[in-house]
Amino acid sequence: MTTATTAKPKLWTSGDWNAFFGFGTNILVNMLTLTALLRFALKMPDDIVFGRILPATGLMLCLSTIYYAWLAYSLAEKTGRDDVCALPSGTSVPHMFVVTFVIMMPIAAKTGDPIKGWEAGLTWVFIQSFVLMIGGFIGPFIRKITPRAALLGTLAGVSISFISMRPALEMFMTPMIGVVCFSIILLSWFGGVRYFKGIPAGLVAIGLGSLIAWGSTALGLDYGGMSLDKLSQSVSNFGFSIPLPAVGHVFSGFEFLGILLVTAIPFGIYDLVEALDNVESAAVAGDSFPTTRVLTADGVISLIGCLMGNPFINAVYIGHPGWKAMGGRIGYSAATGVMVIVLAWFGIISVMIALIPIVAISPILLYIGMLIGAQSFQETPKSHA
């Protein structure tokens, strides 16, 4: 329920806990995925992955989530409302795979040097950043002339393909964990059930899922693929690393400019359209953010990230209505940024992937995908839906 107030907006509400555990685990899964891509697909040395790339990615994500928390605070202060929810943001999932398999891997294979692949990825993001910044000034016009059904319908397809499909498969491949955790999520976020002393449903699901996985390992059943060997090996990546400027690496990648332009500009335009979709989705949920500020911020933050060594583009995520529906406001976004920078700078990511089964996190992503798909039908004219 929307309430107008003259008081300063609250930086944290009880609902932010649910959104923090949901959105935080979403970001965590994406970071675990990109870490696996770098280490196993590209064969990138661990000192580059954990010492250069992940610290830069953490910095980019922290800047992004804190910026969008500030933007939500400004909107709440301006409108006097207490239900404004920050836009979720993070590394673009489709681009994560594109830059890995279309840009970095072929160039690394051709040159025999994974560092050359990394440099090409940095240059790719460098080009896309400027496409986003320029697009920020024409974005409001595109949004004005594009029917809402076209914008939200695109999100419905993306939510099914990139958010819901893989988690659903993982859940039903390991139902002892996946279905149990999904039931916990549905009971709370859909059914309104409150758990003991208000513990967030996301935390309950992850905790119980991890308990089942490790318990099954102890009994020899191996649900979730947990093992003490993997956990002990993951500790070797502990250490404090801050991002260092990688300007020289960015410009070294320009030797592959002809190859990069073929995909960088089209995917930069895709980023632009995706951001417009997500701003429109947030507006439908009641939070109208300035389009130009969102698009240019994505470009500027991505540019900072790549200049520090991060080869993955930043993007506003789909899912704003879902985080808002579970009580997320301003604090969940900023808290996620702080969490990410700690995980990335201290090398904790590898420990997390060895400690928490991915299938325990999957139900949260499936639920968000379902909400986005539902919104696309509920908030467009019946003739278009």
N, C-alpha and C positions, 0 to 999 in steps of 0.2 A: 504494500500500500504506500502511495506517495504522500509525503508530508512536507509542507512548506515550513521553513523555519529561518529565523534570523541568526541563530547560533552558528558558530564555526562548524564546518563539516567534521564529522568524526573520522579520524584516521583509521580506526579499527572497530569493527562490530563483531558480534558473535558469529554471524554468517560468514565472515572472512575466513574463519578457521576451515569451514567446509570447502570454500573456493580455493584456499591456499593448498590444502592437501590434494584437491583434484587437479588444479592447474599446475601445482608444483610437480606432481607425479607425471603430468603430461610433458612438461619441460624436461624432467629427468629421463623419461623414456626416449625423447628425441636426442638428448645428449649421449645417452648410452648407445643409441643407434649410430650416430655420426662417429662416435669413438670406435665402434666396431668396423665401420666402413673404412676409416682411416688406417686402422691397424691390420685388418685382415684382407680387405679388398685392394687397398693401395700399397700395403706392406710398408707403411710409413714408420720410420724409427720412433720408438717410444719417447725418446728425448724431445723430438719435434712435436709429437701428439700431446704429451702431458706437460712439456716445458714451454711450448710456443703457441700451438693452436688452441687448446682448451682454455688457457688463461685469457686469450684474446676473445674467444667465444663467450666466456663468462663475463668479461667486461662489456661486450656489446649487449648481451641479454640484460645485464644489470642496468645499463643506461636506458635501454628500451622500456623495461617494466617500470622503472622509477619515473621516466618521462610520462608514461601513460597514466600512472597514479596521480602525478601532478596535474595532468590535463583533466582527469576526472574530478580532482579536488577543486580546480578552477570552475568547472561546470556546476558542481554542487554549490559552491559559494555564490556564483552568479545567479543561479535559479532559486536558491533557497530550499532545494530538495535534499532529502536524506537517503534517497534510494539510487543515486548515481553509481554506476558500476564501471570501473576502468576497463578499457579495451585490453584483451589478452594479446600478447605478442611473443615472438620467439623466432628461432631459425625456421625458414620456410621448408616444410617437409618435402614437397615435390622437387624443389630445387636442390635439396640435400642429395637426392639420388641422381638428378641430372648432372650437377657439377662433378659428382664422383665418377659416374659411369660414362658420361659423354665428353667431359673435359679433362679431368685430372687423370683418370685411368689410361685413356688412349695415349696421352702425351707422356705419361710416366713409362708406358710400355715402349713407345717409339724411341724415347731417349735413353731408356734404361736407368732413369734417375727419378725416384718419387718426389724429390725436392722440386724438380722442374714441373711436375704435375701440380704440386702445391702452389708454385708461383703462377701457373696458368689459371688456377682457381681464384687466386687473389685478384688477378687482372680482370677476370670475368665479373667478379663482384664489384670491382672498381667501376667498370663500364655501366653495369646495371644500376649502381647507386645514382649516377647522373641522370639516367632515364627516369628514375623515380622522382628525383628532385625537380626535373623539368616538368614531368607529368603532374606534379602537385598543383601547378598553376592552371592546368586545363581540366583537372579532375572534377571540380565543381560543375563545370558545364556539361561534362559527360554524364554525371550523376543526374543532372536536371532533365536531360532529354531521354534518359533510358528508363523504360517501364520498370516498376518495382518487381514485377513477376520475373523479368529477365535477370535481375541482379540476385534475387533470393533463390530462384530456380537453379542458378549455377551453384550456389552454396549447397543446395540439397544434394546435387550430384557429387560435389567434392566431399561432403560430409560422409556419404555412403562409401565412396571409393577410398579416401585417404584416412578417415577417422574410424569408421565402423567395421569395415570388412576384415581387416587383419585382427583386431581385438576379438571379434566374434569367432573367428577361426581358432585363435589361441584358447579362448574360453572353452569351446566345445571339444578341443583336442585334449584338454586337461580339466574335465568338468568337476573333479573333486575340489579344485581350487576356484576355477573360473565361475562356475554356476553358483557356488556358495557365496563368493564375494559379490557377484552381481545381485544376488538376493538381498544382501546387506544394503547395497546401494539403493535398490528399488524401494525397500521398506522405508528408508529414511527420506530420500530425496523426492520420491513419488508418493509414498504412503504417509509421510509425516511422522514416522516413528522416531522418538528421541532415545538415544542410547545412554548408558550409565553416565551420570554427571555431565551430560551434554557433549561427550566425546564425539568428534566429527566422524561421520559415516566413512569418509575416505580413509581415515586413519584406522578405523575398526577393520575395514576390508583388507587393507594392506597388512595390518598386524596379524589377523587371523589367517590370511593367505600364506604369509611367511611361516607362521606356526605350523600349518598343515604341511607345507613343503619340507621344512626341516624335520618335522616329526616323521614324515613318510621316508625321508632319507635314513633316519635312525632305524626305521623298521625294515629297510631294504626295498621299499616300494618305489622310491625315486619319482614322486610327483613334483614337477617343477624344475628338475635338473640341478638341485643344489648339491654342493659337496664341500667338505672342509679343505680339500686340496686347492680348489679354485679360490676359496676365501683366503687361504694363507698366501697364495701367489699374488693376489690382488694388492696385498699390503705393501709389496715392493715398490709400488708407484706413489706411495706417500711422499710428500715433500712440498715446500712452498715455492711457487713460481708465479711471477707477475708478468704481464704481457710486455713485450719489448717491440719497439718500432720495427716494421718490416717493409719500409718504403722501398728499399733496394730490391727486395724480392718481388714487390708489386710491379715495378717497372721492368724487371727482368722478364716477366711474363709477357711483355708486349711483343716479344719475338714471335709469339703465336697469334698475333692480333687478327690475321685473316681468318683463322679457324674460330676464334672466340666471337667475332662479330656475328657470325652466322646464327649463333644461339643466344648471345647476350642481349641483343636488342629485342628480339621477339619475346624472350622470357621476362625482360624488363617491362614490356607492355603487359604481359600476363600478370606480373606483380601489381601493376597499376590497377588493372581491372579487378583483381582479387581484393585489393585494399578498398576499392570503391564498394564492392559487394558487402564487405564486412562493416564499413561505416554505415551503409544503408540498413544492415541487419540490426546494428546498435540503435539506430534512429527509430526503427520499428518497435524496439524494446523500450523506448522512452528516453534514450540518451543520444542527443544530437551533437556529435563532435565535429569541429571544423575540418572539412576534407583536406584543404591545402596543408594544414599543420600536420595531419596524420601522414600524408604521402611524403612530404618533404622530410619529416622526422625519420621515416623509414630509410630514406635515401642517405641522410646525413649520418645516422647511426650505423648503417651498413658500411659507409665509407670509412668511418672511424675504426670499425671492426677489421676491415680488410687491411688498412694501413698498419694495424697492430698484429696482423698475421692470421685473421680468421677468414677462411674461404667459403663461408656460408652466409647467404643473404638474410637480413632481418625482415620480418613481415608481421603485420597485424593478423592474428589468428581468427578463424571462424570459431564461434562458440560463446560470444558475449552473452546472448540470451540465457544460455545454460548456466554460466557462472553467476549471472544476476539472479536467476530463479532459485539457486541454492543459497543465496544470501550474500554473495560477494559484492563488495563495494569498492573502497579505495585501497585499503591496507593489503589485501591479498596479492596485488600486483607488485607493490614495493617489497613485500616480504619475500616473494619468489625471487626477485632480483638479488636480494641479499643472500638468500640460500644458494643460488646458482654460483655467485662469485666465490663463496666459501668452498663449495664442492669443486669448482674448477681450479682455484688457486692452490688448494691443498692436496690435490690428487685423490680426492675421495670418490670420484666417479667409479673407478674400477672396483672399489670395495662395495659400493652400492649395487652394482650389477651382479656381484657374487653373493650378496646378502638377501636381496629381495627378488622373488620370482616375477618375471614380467607379466605372467598370467594373472597375478594378483592386482596389477594396475590396469589391465585391459578393460575390465567392466566399467571403469570411470570414463574411459574414452568412448566406449560404446554408448553409454548413456548420453554423453554430450552430442554425439553424432545423431542420436534419435531426436533430441530436442531441436537441433538445427533443421533437420528434415521436416519436423512437425511445424515449425515456425513458417517455413516456406509455403506450406499449404494454408495455414491459418491466417496469414497476414497479407495475402494477395487476393484480388477480386475473384469470386467464384468462377467467373467466365474464363479466367486465366489459369486458375489452379487445376 
